[in-house]
């Protein structure tokens, strides 16, 4: 099966931060997904597939973005349905 090309519009203003190109791409993706509601609610699976990276790599990148105060992740229980995570851009 032929895989479709995936594109993320990188916010060049984010390149001035202490991030590598993959981290800037992830942050740009989160920023674009957060436009409508003010936060990104995409799962790790959706984010990693969108960027073509392994889920462990995504996990490390999200931790670095949060440690560098570029994002804030808030997770709360939604009863029997599991948990919901919101990612906010700082």
Order of alpha helices (4+ residues) and beta strands (2+ residues): alpha-alpha-alpha-beta-beta
